[in-house]
């Protein structure tokens, strides 16, 4: 079975910038003065790891949860009324892969119901065979659990599977699961250590799809 697993936010959907904005607003509302760059480190980071990371910047043990809860509320309010932004070439890349016999799925840190809602409203849900959420496993990204679970659920070996990601946490998760990882950078480029984990760095989703078809 030929399978490609896609991250959601920042990869198929151009929503990571919205998350970043609301992380910053939430931190200010919670009383913390944090540089915008700080929140780049929280992309695709499960709460268990994010709490530890946040302690590098604030001393409060419950600071991360206070900020996250505010961010969740802000995101829910904004995303309920706005159009879901799609990354360039997402629909075309999914169509090309499916035309060539690939199964396609989403592997996301988001709740499954959130992913279902966003993808349906974005017009992409029918181009994906399934959605796998990190909330289905014990440890979220950057742990490899969710990608391993996705491969087990689909019935494919990670080594025979491509994973398309945009951020370090997702790349590490997929690579440590044994998938062949393609990075389509969104808000930051990979450093040398991250590049060593990649099968390919693509400028956009269509370039990623063409690379996959060429393998």
N, CA, C and O of each residue as an XYZ file, in Angstrom:
860
protein
N       0.842     -1.201      0.000
C       0.000      0.000      0.000
C       0.877      1.251      0.000
O       1.809      1.354      0.797
N       0.586      2.187     -0.876
C       1.327      3.439     -0.951
C       0.592      4.487     -0.116
O      -0.583      4.771     -0.346
N       1.298      5.050      0.848
C       0.645      5.929      1.822
C       1.463      7.182      2.073
O       2.688      7.128      2.177
N       0.774      8.311      2.169
C       1.399      9.577      2.560
C       0.617     10.144      3.740
O      -0.606     10.274      3.691
N       1.341     10.475      4.787
C       0.751     11.046      5.997
C       1.094     12.527      6.070
O       2.262     12.905      5.977
N       0.090     13.353      6.235
C       0.283     14.802      6.266
C      -0.008     15.364      7.646
O      -1.008     15.011      8.273
N       0.861     16.230      8.111
C       0.532     17.091      9.241
C      -0.585     18.037      8.798
O      -0.827     18.204      7.603
N      -1.255     18.647      9.759
C      -2.383     19.526      9.429
C      -1.985     21.006      9.443
O      -1.834     21.625      8.389
N      -1.817     21.565     10.642
C      -1.590     22.999     10.788
C      -0.185     23.385     10.327
O       0.814     22.886     10.845
N      -0.132     24.271      9.358
C       1.134     24.693      8.802
C       1.586     23.859      7.619
O       2.530     24.227      6.920
N       0.914     22.732      7.390
C       1.272     21.855      6.273
C       0.172     21.841      5.230
O       0.386     22.318      4.115
N      -1.000     21.311      5.556
C      -2.141     21.370      4.638
C      -2.926     22.664      4.805
O      -3.437     23.225      3.836
N      -3.013     23.124      6.036
C      -3.767     24.352      6.319
C      -2.817     25.458      6.749
O      -1.857     25.211      7.478
N      -3.084     26.665      6.302
C      -2.248     27.811      6.641
C      -2.749     28.443      7.940
O      -3.077     29.629      7.992
N      -2.799     27.619      8.977
C      -3.362     28.027     10.265
C      -2.309     28.270     11.335
O      -2.625     28.806     12.398
N      -1.064     27.887     11.074
C      -0.051     28.031     12.119
C       0.161     29.488     12.498
O       0.426     29.795     13.661
N       0.048     30.384     11.533
C       0.205     31.808     11.841
C      -0.904     32.287     12.783
O      -0.677     33.158     13.623
N      -2.090     31.720     12.639
C      -3.205     32.094     13.512
C      -2.947     31.582     14.926
O      -3.203     32.283     15.905
N      -2.437     30.353     15.025
C      -2.065     29.823     16.336
C      -1.011     30.706     16.990
O      -1.124     31.056     18.165
N       0.022     31.066     16.216
C       1.098     31.870     16.774
C       0.582     33.207     17.296
O       0.973     33.652     18.375
N      -0.288     33.836     16.535
C      -0.861     35.114     16.959
C      -1.616     34.961     18.275
O      -1.467     35.777     19.185
N      -2.415     33.925     18.366
C      -3.234     33.744     19.562
C      -2.438     33.255     20.766
O      -2.811     33.539     21.904
N      -1.348     32.523     20.536
C      -0.438     32.216     21.645
C       0.089     33.522     22.248
O       0.130     33.672     23.470
N       0.487     34.450     21.402
C       1.057     35.711     21.879
C       0.027     36.536     22.633
O       0.325     37.104     23.684
N      -1.192     36.600     22.092
C      -2.257     37.349     22.774
C      -2.573     36.709     24.115
O      -2.737     37.404     25.117
N      -2.658     35.383     24.134
C      -2.986     34.668     25.364
C      -1.923     34.893     26.432
O      -2.250     35.076     27.605
N      -0.663     34.880     26.038
C       0.414     35.100     27.012
C       0.307     36.487     27.637
O       0.478     36.644     28.846
N       0.025     37.488     26.813
C      -0.114     38.853     27.339
C      -1.305     38.952     28.273
O      -1.227     39.595     29.320
N      -2.426     38.308     27.893
C      -3.610     38.346     28.750
C      -3.371     37.625     30.073
O      -3.975     37.962     31.091
N      -2.485     36.631     30.050
C      -2.166     35.899     31.276
C      -1.107     36.610     32.118
O      -0.784     36.183     33.226
N      -0.576     37.703     31.569
C       0.372     38.500     32.333
C       1.831     38.190     32.098
O       2.684     38.530     32.917
N       2.129     37.532     30.960
C       3.513     37.161     30.675
C       4.016     37.937     29.462
O       3.316     38.064     28.458
N       5.240     38.456     29.567
C       5.859     39.203     28.475
C       6.872     38.288     27.791
O       8.024     38.191     28.214
N       6.427     37.623     26.733
C       7.261     36.660     26.028
C       7.447     37.089     24.579
O       6.506     37.557     23.939
N       8.650     36.931     24.071
C       8.937     37.294     22.686
C       8.148     36.400     21.736
O       7.939     35.224     22.036
N       7.706     36.927     20.603
C       6.950     36.115     19.648
C       7.678     34.844     19.228
O       7.049     33.818     18.969
N       9.014     34.916     19.159
C       9.784     33.754     18.715
C       9.662     32.565     19.657
O       9.858     31.420     19.250
N       9.341     32.837     20.900
C       9.212     31.752     21.880
C       8.207     30.707     21.419
O       8.432     29.506     21.570
N       7.105     31.169     20.860
C       6.017     30.246     20.550
C       6.264     29.406     19.303
O       5.525     28.460     19.030
N       7.296     29.748     18.550
C       7.681     28.863     17.454
C       8.113     27.501     17.989
O       7.986     26.490     17.299
N       8.620     27.477     19.210
C       9.087     26.237     19.812
C       7.947     25.327     20.245
O       8.177     24.168     20.590
N       6.725     25.835     20.231
C       5.586     25.056     20.708
C       4.767     24.436     19.584
O       3.725     23.829     19.834
N       5.237     24.588     18.339
C       4.529     23.996     17.215
C       4.579     22.477     17.307
O       5.651     21.894     17.470
N       3.414     21.836     17.200
C       3.289     20.379     17.238
C       3.808     19.772     18.531
O       4.106     18.578     18.576
N       3.920     20.570     19.578
C       4.456     20.074     20.840
C       3.307     19.690     21.774
O       2.475     20.523     22.134
N       3.280     18.405     22.160
C       2.245     17.933     23.072
C       2.384     18.630     24.418
O       3.471     19.067     24.794
N       1.263     18.730     25.143
C       1.251     19.481     26.404
C       2.285     18.984     27.395
O       2.890     19.787     28.106
N       2.503     17.668     27.460
C       3.464     17.137     28.428
C       4.865     17.672     28.180
O       5.629     17.878     29.123
N       5.205     17.897     26.917
C       6.514     18.446     26.582
C       6.498     19.977     26.631
O       7.495     20.606     26.986
N       5.356     20.563     26.269
C       5.252     22.023     26.245
C       5.335     22.618     27.650
O       5.888     23.702     27.833
N       4.788     21.914     28.639
C       4.877     22.412     30.015
C       6.334     22.523     30.453
O       6.728     23.498     31.092
N       7.120     21.523     30.104
C       8.541     21.539     30.445
C       9.246     22.669     29.710
O      10.047     23.397     30.296
N       8.945     22.811     28.425
C       9.555     23.877     27.625
C       9.200     25.259     28.173
O      10.059     26.139     28.217
N       7.966     25.459     28.586
C       7.536     26.772     29.073
C       8.270     27.172     30.343
O       8.451     28.363     30.598
N       8.694     26.206     31.141
C       9.415     26.526     32.376
C      10.777     27.142     32.100
O      11.406     27.685     33.008
N      11.238     27.064     30.857
C      12.474     27.755     30.488
C      12.260     29.263     30.405
O      13.218     30.035     30.427
N      10.985     29.678     30.308
C      10.678     31.089     30.088
C       9.902     31.727     31.237
O      10.020     32.931     31.464
N       9.117     30.947     31.956
C       8.367     31.486     33.091
C       8.491     30.524     34.270
O       8.658     29.319     34.085
N       8.408     31.071     35.483
C       8.634     30.258     36.676
C       7.371     29.557     37.174
O       7.465     28.564     37.895
N       6.205     30.052     36.805
C       4.955     29.478     37.317
C       4.741     28.073     36.788
O       4.816     27.842     35.581
N       4.476     27.135     37.681
C       4.241     25.754     37.260
C       2.983     25.622     36.416
O       2.897     24.757     35.544
N       2.006     26.489     36.682
C       0.754     26.401     35.925
C       0.674     27.428     34.800
O      -0.381     27.612     34.193
N       1.792     28.093     34.526
C       1.785     29.146     33.516
C       1.406     28.642     32.138
O       0.609     29.273     31.442
N       1.966     27.515     31.739
C       1.650     26.979     30.419
C       0.163     26.702     30.283
O      -0.446     27.056     29.274
N      -0.424     26.072     31.289
C      -1.845     25.720     31.199
C      -2.723     26.959     31.159
O      -3.742     26.968     30.469
N      -2.352     27.996     31.880
C      -3.121     29.241     31.855
C      -3.084     29.851     30.460
O      -4.113     30.260     29.922
N      -1.881     29.907     29.878
C      -1.758     30.468     28.532
C      -2.481     29.592     27.512
O      -3.209     30.103     26.660
N      -2.287     28.290     27.595
C      -2.912     27.377     26.627
C      -4.430     27.469     26.675
O      -5.079     27.502     25.630
N      -5.002     27.512     27.871
C      -6.459     27.578     27.978
C      -7.002     28.851     27.345
O      -8.037     28.824     26.679
N      -6.306     29.967     27.549
C      -6.715     31.212     26.908
C      -6.565     31.119     25.395
O      -7.430     31.584     24.652
N      -5.471     30.521     24.939
C      -5.251     30.364     23.495
C      -6.326     29.499     22.862
O      -6.794     29.807     21.765
N      -6.726     28.433     23.522
C      -7.786     27.560     23.007
C      -9.083     28.344     22.840
O      -9.771     28.210     21.828
N      -9.411     29.164     23.837
C     -10.643     29.953     23.769
C     -10.568     30.986     22.648
O     -11.543     31.187     21.924
N      -9.427     31.637     22.503
C      -9.254     32.623     21.444
C      -9.354     31.972     20.064
O     -10.011     32.504     19.169
N      -8.704     30.824     19.898
C      -8.741     30.123     18.621
C     -10.154     29.676     18.277
O     -10.599     29.822     17.139
N     -10.851     29.136     19.255
C     -12.208     28.647     19.004
C     -13.114     29.781     18.536
O     -13.921     29.606     17.624
N     -12.973     30.934     19.165
C     -13.794     32.084     18.789
C     -13.465     32.561     17.380
O     -14.368     32.840     16.591
N     -12.172     32.655     17.060
C     -11.774     33.149     15.747
C     -12.099     32.159     14.635
O     -12.632     32.542     13.593
N     -11.780     30.890     14.854
C     -11.931     29.898     13.793
C     -13.384     29.547     13.521
O     -13.701     29.000     12.465
N     -14.260     29.850     14.451
C     -15.681     29.564     14.251
C     -16.292     30.454     13.179
O     -17.303     30.095     12.575
N     -15.682     31.619     12.938
C     -16.316     32.591     12.051
C     -15.488     32.935     10.815
O     -15.961     33.660      9.939
N     -14.257     32.426     10.733
C     -13.418     32.789      9.601
C     -13.294     31.635      8.615
O     -13.559     30.479      8.943
N     -12.887     31.978      7.410
C     -12.599     30.965      6.402
C     -11.337     30.207      6.798
O     -10.394     30.795      7.327
N     -11.322     28.914      6.542
C     -10.153     28.104      6.863
C      -9.119     28.285      5.748
O      -9.387     27.921      4.603
N      -7.952     28.838      6.057
C      -6.946     29.075      5.011
C      -6.207     27.786      4.638
O      -5.801     27.018      5.510
N      -6.043     27.566      3.356
C      -5.415     26.352      2.840
C      -4.036     26.699      2.284
O      -3.862     27.742      1.654
N      -3.062     25.829      2.516
C      -1.724     26.054      1.979
C      -1.733     25.911      0.464
O      -2.507     25.140     -0.102
N      -0.866     26.662     -0.167
C      -0.760     26.647     -1.626
C      -0.508     25.218     -2.137
O       0.397     24.523     -1.676
N      -1.334     24.811     -3.097
C      -1.141     23.522     -3.744
C      -1.661     22.325     -2.973
O      -1.464     21.191     -3.410
N      -2.320     22.536     -1.837
C      -2.769     21.407     -1.024
C      -3.752     20.523     -1.778
O      -3.564     19.308     -1.840
N      -4.792     21.108     -2.348
C      -5.807     20.324     -3.060
C      -5.203     19.617     -4.266
O      -5.516     18.457     -4.537
N      -4.343     20.318     -4.980
C      -3.738     19.750     -6.186
C      -2.785     18.604     -5.843
O      -2.752     17.592     -6.543
N      -2.009     18.764     -4.765
C      -1.071     17.716     -4.357
C      -1.807     16.466     -3.903
O      -1.413     15.351     -4.247
N      -2.871     16.643     -3.133
C      -3.665     15.490     -2.699
C      -4.286     14.779     -3.895
O      -4.285     13.550     -3.962
N      -4.808     15.544     -4.825
C      -5.428     14.948     -6.014
C      -4.406     14.172     -6.831
O      -4.695     13.074     -7.306
N      -3.215     14.733     -6.997
C      -2.165     14.074     -7.785
C      -1.760     12.749     -7.144
O      -1.610     11.742     -7.837
N      -1.587     12.747     -5.847
C      -1.191     11.520     -5.157
C      -2.275     10.452     -5.256
O      -1.976      9.283     -5.502
N      -3.513     10.841     -5.068
C      -4.606      9.872     -5.115
C      -4.807      9.334     -6.535
O      -5.148      8.166     -6.719
N      -4.598     10.182     -7.522
C      -4.674      9.725     -8.919
C      -3.622      8.665     -9.227
O      -3.797      7.840    -10.124
N      -2.529      8.700     -8.472
C      -1.438      7.753     -8.680
C      -1.440      6.614     -7.661
O      -0.426      5.944     -7.462
N      -2.577      6.407     -7.025
C      -2.762      5.228     -6.187
C      -2.320      5.336     -4.750
O      -2.208      4.319     -4.066
N      -2.064      6.545     -4.267
C      -1.646      6.714     -2.882
C      -2.846      6.936     -1.964
O      -3.768      7.684     -2.292
N      -2.816      6.271     -0.807
C      -3.718      6.622      0.276
C      -3.147      7.842      0.980
O      -1.930      7.976      1.111
N      -4.016      8.724      1.430
C      -3.569      9.935      2.110
C      -4.300     10.069      3.438
O      -5.496      9.794      3.538
N      -3.560     10.494      4.451
C      -4.144     10.654      5.782
C      -3.518     11.850      6.476
O      -2.451     12.325      6.087
N      -4.195     12.328      7.503
C      -3.681     13.411      8.334
C      -3.247     12.827      9.671
O      -3.948     12.007     10.264
N      -2.081     13.263     10.134
C      -1.587     12.907     11.469
C      -1.333     14.225     12.188
O      -0.395     14.949     11.856
N      -2.165     14.532     13.169
C      -2.188     15.876     13.728
C      -2.142     15.900     15.244
O      -2.571     14.956     15.908
N      -1.617     16.991     15.781
C      -1.657     17.222     17.222
C      -3.021     17.727     17.661
O      -3.320     17.736     18.855
N      -3.844     18.143     16.725
C      -5.173     18.667     17.043
C      -6.148     17.551     17.397
O      -5.921     16.387     17.064
N      -7.212     17.909     18.062
C      -8.295     16.967     18.313
C      -8.878     16.496     16.985
O      -8.910     17.250     16.013
N      -9.336     15.253     16.946
C      -9.872     14.720     15.705
C     -11.070     15.531     15.220
O     -11.197     15.806     14.027
N     -11.948     15.914     16.148
C     -13.138     16.659     15.734
C     -12.774     18.038     15.180
O     -13.439     18.541     14.275
N     -11.720     18.645     15.724
C     -11.257     19.926     15.193
C     -10.711     19.752     13.786
O     -11.016     20.539     12.889
N      -9.903     18.717     13.599
C      -9.346     18.447     12.274
C     -10.445     18.143     11.267
O     -10.400     18.624     10.135
N     -11.429     17.351     11.670
C     -12.556     17.042     10.784
C     -13.276     18.317     10.363
O     -13.606     18.496      9.191
N     -13.513     19.193     11.321
C     -14.218     20.444     11.042
C     -13.423     21.321     10.083
O     -13.954     21.788      9.075
N     -12.162     21.541     10.396
C     -11.347     22.419      9.565
C     -11.210     21.875      8.144
O     -11.366     22.617      7.173
N     -10.918     20.583      8.025
C     -10.709     20.000      6.699
C     -11.988     19.988      5.870
O     -11.948     20.189      4.656
N     -13.112     19.753      6.521
C     -14.394     19.779      5.810
C     -14.680     21.180      5.293
O     -15.050     21.356      4.132
N     -14.507     22.177      6.154
C     -14.763     23.555      5.755
C     -13.771     24.045      4.706
O     -14.091     24.919      3.900
N     -12.558     23.476      4.719
C     -11.537     23.850      3.738
C     -11.707     23.129      2.411
O     -11.032     23.455      1.434
N     -12.615     22.140      2.369
C     -12.851     21.399      1.134
C     -11.856     20.295      0.861
O     -11.757     19.823     -0.272
N     -11.107     19.865      1.884
C     -10.071     18.849      1.696
C     -10.437     17.482      2.283
O      -9.763     16.491      2.002
N     -11.479     17.422      3.080
C     -11.737     16.169      3.814
C     -11.954     14.983      2.889
O     -11.501     13.881      3.198
N     -12.631     15.173      1.771
C     -12.924     14.065      0.870
C     -11.674     13.535      0.164
O     -11.710     12.465     -0.443
N     -10.576     14.277      0.244
C      -9.326     13.852     -0.382
C      -8.414     13.110      0.589
O      -7.269     12.803      0.255
N      -8.914     12.822      1.783
C      -8.131     12.146      2.811
C      -8.874     10.910      3.300
O     -10.077     10.955      3.556
N      -8.141      9.808      3.425
C      -8.766      8.552      3.817
C      -9.087      8.493      5.301
O     -10.069      7.868      5.702
N      -8.264      9.142      6.120
C      -8.531      9.118      7.563
C      -7.780     10.234      8.257
O      -6.883     10.857      7.689
N      -8.172     10.471      9.509
C      -7.520     11.448     10.372
C      -7.067     10.732     11.629
O      -7.862     10.064     12.290
N      -5.806     10.870     11.956
C      -5.259     10.290     13.176
C      -4.794     11.436     14.069
O      -3.984     12.266     13.657
N      -5.311     11.473     15.290
C      -4.982     12.537     16.238
C      -4.009     12.035     17.291
O      -4.085     10.883     17.717
N      -3.100     12.900     17.709
C      -2.166     12.556     18.776
C      -2.887     12.300     20.094
O      -2.316     11.710     21.011
N      -4.141     12.744     20.191
C      -4.925     12.479     21.399
C      -5.337     11.011     21.490
O      -5.879     10.586     22.510
N      -5.086     10.238     20.442
C      -5.387      8.808     20.442
C      -4.264      7.978     21.058
O      -4.440      6.782     21.289
N      -3.108      8.596     21.327
C      -1.951      7.860     21.831
C      -1.486      8.477     23.147
O      -1.941      9.551     23.540
N      -0.571      7.777     23.822
C      -0.119      8.226     25.143
C       0.720      9.493     25.044
O       0.534     10.431     25.818
N       1.646      9.515     24.083
C       2.554     10.653     23.958
C       2.412     11.290     22.581
O       2.505     10.615     21.555
N       2.184     12.603     22.576
C       2.052     13.320     21.312
C       3.405     13.696     20.735
O       4.451     13.320     21.264
N       3.366     14.445     19.637
C       4.596     14.914     19.007
C       5.399     15.768     19.988
O       4.797     16.543     20.732
N       6.727     15.662     20.024
C       7.629     15.036     19.057
C       7.916     13.557     19.301
O       8.767     12.983     18.621
N       7.225     12.925     20.257
C       7.366     11.476     20.423
C       6.851     10.789     19.155
O       6.005     11.356     18.463
N       7.328      9.603     18.836
C       6.940      8.943     17.588
C       5.616      8.201     17.642
O       5.189      7.629     16.639
N       4.954      8.199     18.803
C       3.775      7.347     19.011
C       2.691      7.523     17.956
O       2.154      6.540     17.446
N       2.368      8.768     17.628
C       1.227      8.999     16.751
C       1.503      8.519     15.330
O       0.599      8.016     14.663
N       2.731      8.665     14.864
C       3.050      8.157     13.523
C       3.113      6.633     13.508
O       2.698      6.010     12.531
N       3.618      6.033     14.563
C       3.606      4.578     14.651
C       2.175      4.055     14.682
O       1.843      3.077     14.012
N       1.333      4.720     15.468
C      -0.062      4.320     15.565
C      -0.766      4.457     14.215
O      -1.543      3.585     13.825
N      -0.492      5.546     13.508
C      -1.108      5.753     12.199
C      -0.729      4.628     11.245
O      -1.584      4.095     10.539
N       0.550      4.266     11.222
C       1.002      3.198     10.329
C       0.386      1.858     10.710
O      -0.018      1.089      9.838
N       0.313      1.577     12.005
C      -0.304      0.332     12.464
C      -1.783      0.289     12.082
O      -2.287     -0.745     11.643
N      -2.472      1.411     12.251
C      -3.897      1.477     11.948
C      -4.150      1.271     10.455
O      -5.092      0.578     10.073
N      -3.324      1.860      9.631
C      -3.483      1.755      8.185
C      -3.000      0.393      7.686
O      -3.509     -0.139      6.699
N      -2.004     -0.160      8.389
C      -1.457     -1.441      7.980
C      -0.276     -1.325      7.049
O      -0.123     -2.113      6.116
N       0.568     -0.324      7.309
C       1.768     -0.111      6.489
C       2.978     -0.010      7.400
O       2.852      0.309      8.583
N       4.142     -0.281      6.845
C       5.380     -0.106      7.579
C       5.816      1.351      7.495
O       5.714      1.957      6.429
N       6.301      1.929      8.597
C       6.777      3.316      8.536
C       7.821      3.536      7.440
O       7.829      4.583      6.793
N       8.695      2.563      7.232
C       9.746      2.717      6.227
C       9.196      2.810      4.812
O       9.881      3.289      3.908
N       7.965      2.355      4.615
C       7.322      2.416      3.301
C       6.382      3.612      3.182
O       5.642      3.736      2.205
N       6.417      4.487      4.178
C       5.451      5.579      4.268
C       6.158      6.933      4.229
O       7.208      7.110      4.847
N       5.584      7.873      3.509
C       6.071      9.248      3.511
C       5.264     10.064      4.524
O       4.050      9.900      4.646
N       5.955     10.937      5.239
C       5.304     11.887      6.130
C       5.690     13.284      5.700
O       6.866     13.569      5.471
N       4.701     14.159      5.590
C       4.941     15.541      5.160
C       4.668     16.461      6.344
O       3.555     16.496      6.869
N       5.681     17.200      6.755
C       5.607     18.047      7.943
C       6.164     19.433      7.658
O       6.859     19.643      6.664
N       5.848     20.386      8.549
C       6.341     21.754      8.372
C       7.225     22.236      9.496
O       7.932     23.231      9.333
N       7.208     21.547     10.660
C       7.864     22.077     11.848
C       8.733     21.018     12.517
O       8.517     19.823     12.314
N       9.716     21.444     13.313
C      10.656     20.500     13.914
C      10.017     19.375     14.712
O      10.409     18.218     14.558
N       9.037     19.686     15.565
C       8.430     18.653     16.384
C       7.806     17.540     15.571
O       7.915     16.365     15.923
N       7.159     17.905     14.494
C       6.537     16.910     13.635
C       7.556     16.095     12.864
O       7.398     14.886     12.700
N       8.611     16.763     12.388
C       9.674     16.060     11.673
C      10.320     15.015     12.580
O      10.542     13.879     12.162
N      10.616     15.393     13.802
C      11.244     14.465     14.749
C      10.321     13.295     15.036
O      10.768     12.148     15.075
N       9.044     13.569     15.234
C       8.068     12.509     15.498
C       8.024     11.499     14.367
O       8.108     10.294     14.606
N       7.895     11.973     13.151
C       7.785     11.087     11.997
C       9.083     10.339     11.735
O       9.071      9.144     11.437
N      10.205     11.046     11.846
C      11.497     10.408     11.585
C      11.799      9.333     12.615
O      12.286      8.258     12.265
N      11.512      9.613     13.886
C      11.776      8.628     14.929
C      10.840      7.430     14.833
O      11.152      6.356     15.346
N       9.699      7.608     14.181
C       8.797      6.477     13.930
C       9.297      5.618     12.778
O       8.838      4.489     12.601
N      10.226      6.138     11.998
C      10.779      5.388     10.879
C      10.233      5.769      9.525
O      10.537      5.108      8.532
N       9.429      6.829      9.456
C       8.868      7.280      8.179
C       9.927      8.042      7.375
O      10.904      8.547      7.927
N       9.710      8.110      6.073
C      10.522      8.953      5.212
C       9.901     10.351      5.226
O       8.766     10.530      4.783
N      10.625     11.317      5.723
C      10.031     12.623      6.025
C      10.385     13.663      4.979
O      11.544     13.826      4.599
N       9.361     14.358      4.527
C       9.510     15.521      3.655
C       9.088     16.745      4.449
O       8.004     16.768      5.032
N       9.926     17.744      4.471
C       9.574     18.978      5.165
C       9.249     20.059      4.150
O      10.019     20.322      3.225
N       8.096     20.678      4.342
C       7.713     21.866      3.590
C       7.702     23.003      4.615
O       6.680     23.222      5.265
N       8.801     23.726      4.775
C       8.907     24.714      5.852
C       7.804     25.771      5.771
O       7.442     26.245      4.694
N       7.293     26.116      6.936
C       6.256     27.135      7.015
C       6.829     28.397      7.651
O       7.064     29.386      6.957
N       7.051     28.372      8.943
C       7.526     29.562      9.644
C       9.023     29.549      9.921
O       9.573     30.556     10.366
N       9.685     28.439      9.670
C      11.128     28.377      9.896
C      11.746     27.286      9.035
O      11.100     26.291      8.706
N      13.004     27.490      8.679
C      13.754     26.519      7.902
C      14.394     25.485      8.832
O      14.639     25.775     10.003
N      14.663     24.295      8.326
C      15.330     23.294      9.160
C      16.803     23.639      9.375
O      17.468     24.139      8.468
N      17.312     23.367     10.589
C      18.748     23.502     10.809
C      19.435     22.231     10.320
O      18.779     21.325      9.805
N      20.742     22.167     10.479
C      21.493     21.030      9.949
C      21.057     19.717     10.585
O      20.959     18.698      9.901
N      20.797     19.732     11.884
C      20.384     18.510     12.573
C      19.039     18.018     12.051
O      18.834     16.815     11.884
N      18.128     18.944     11.796
C      16.819     18.554     11.291
C      16.908     18.079      9.849
O      16.235     17.124      9.462
N      17.740     18.745      9.055
C      17.915     18.339      7.653
C      18.410     16.897      7.549
O      18.075     16.183      6.604
N      19.206     16.481      8.524
C      19.747     15.122      8.497
C      18.646     14.069      8.648
O      18.853     12.903      8.309
N      17.500     14.468      9.145
C      16.380     13.547      9.328
C      15.463     13.493      8.100
O      14.550     12.670      8.047
N      15.697     14.351      7.133
C      14.777     14.495      6.015
C      15.166     13.646      4.814
O      16.345     13.448      4.522
N      14.151     13.155      4.132
C      14.358     12.565      2.811
C      14.397     13.658      1.758
O      15.036     13.508      0.716
N      13.697     14.780      2.043
C      13.615     15.868      1.067
C      13.078     17.109      1.755
O      12.228     17.026      2.641
N      13.583     18.261      1.337
C      13.033     19.549      1.759
C      12.371     20.158      0.535
O      13.042     20.395     -0.470
N      11.083     20.412      0.596
C      10.312     20.883     -0.553
C       9.891     22.333     -0.358
O       9.637     22.780      0.761
N       9.822     23.056     -1.470
C       9.376     24.448     -1.407
C       7.877     24.560     -1.182
O       7.406     25.536     -0.599
N       7.126     23.567     -1.641
C       5.671     23.605     -1.513
C       5.127     22.180     -1.616
O       5.882     21.233     -1.836
N       3.825     22.041     -1.456
C       3.214     20.713     -1.420
C       3.259     20.006     -2.766
O       3.383     18.783     -2.812
N       3.161     20.743     -3.850
C       3.253     20.101     -5.158
C       4.661     19.548     -5.388
O       4.813     18.475     -5.971
N       5.675     20.259     -4.941
C       7.042     19.750     -5.050
C       7.213     18.500     -4.205
O       7.913     17.568     -4.602
N       6.580     18.477     -3.048
C       6.620     17.281     -2.211
C       5.950     16.107     -2.904
O       6.479     14.996     -2.894
N       4.793     16.342     -3.503
C       4.066     15.266     -4.191
C       4.870     14.734     -5.370
O       4.930     13.523     -5.583
N       5.477     15.614     -6.122
C       6.274     15.171     -7.285
C       7.496     14.369     -6.822
O       7.884     13.401     -7.476
N       8.097     14.762     -5.710
C       9.218     13.983     -5.171
C       8.754     12.568     -4.827
O       9.426     11.593     -5.161
N       7.619     12.460     -4.167
C       7.090     11.151     -3.767
C       6.846     10.283     -5.006
O       7.199      9.104     -5.023
N       6.252     10.862     -6.019
C       5.953     10.096     -7.241
C       7.227      9.657     -7.954
O       7.214      8.677     -8.699
N       8.314     10.365     -7.735
C       9.566     10.019     -8.387
C      10.361      8.947     -7.681
O      11.386      8.493     -8.190
N       9.895      8.530     -6.499
C      10.638      7.526     -5.742
C      10.242      6.117     -6.139
O      10.775      5.149     -5.595
